[in-house]
Amino acid sequence: MRLKTDFTVFEPLLIYAVLFFPSVFLFTENSSLILTSVSSMTLYLITAIPQIIFIIWIFNTKNYSSTEAGLIKIKSSVIPLAIFYTAALLLFSAAFISLYSRFFYPDSAISSVTAADEAAAAVRDNITLLPMYLAVSAVTGYREELFFRSYLLNSLKNNGRYFIPVILSSLMFSACHAYQGTAGIFLSFSGGIFLSMIFLKHRNIHINALSHTFFNFFVILSYVFSF
């Protein structure tokens, strides 16, 4: 099946299956153990950074321009935008979690809440983990935004239309967050749509990746310092 002459559906599905889909099975509510030591986070970084390089290499095999891919030089002006979009994501997430907890069982809202609690004690005992948290958040932000927004939206577009690519990429994004439970899947899907809109508006991967980074880092810190 072909969406256009130089693209088959097989490629993005294969890349997704290799880089992201295993998280559905490997990550559980105990996956926060990766955040409890420098060695475990270093291992994650060693694994994830080559994946970022691989995704960027794929762009070099395509005919996408740097503008289409959003791979442009980072400027200081992206930081205020990233902070603004991070705040919007946080406000939406907080509102949703509040409503979800009110109408459903509170202990089933988002399993990652319980997961993050396990890492809190380790951070309180070793403040030097905070820079590693930021590094993990940044690498995760760039890894996921490069693939789910920059690569998928450009690969799946058909005749310049993005509605279906936005939905498909957001579904794939939420699927690899299935370990967070029902609420986590919904939040990831909604966040995926929002981040897709940001990318299509600005065509700047740094705005997306930094928004994602700040969001992850803030969520981690909120759990760490709430005890």
Secondary structure, DSSP 8 states (H G I E B T S, - for coil): -EEETTEETHHHHHHHHHHTTTHHHH--TTGGGGGS-HHHHHHHHHHHHHHHHHHHHHHHTS---HHHHT-----TTHHHHHHHHHHHHHHHHHHHHHHHHHHS-GGGS-HHHHHHHHHHHHHHH-TTHHHHHHHHHHHHHHHHIIIIIIIHHHHH-BTTB-HHHHHHHHHHHHHTTGGGHHHHHHHHHHHHHHHHHHHHHH--HHHHHHHHHHHHHHHHHHHHTT-
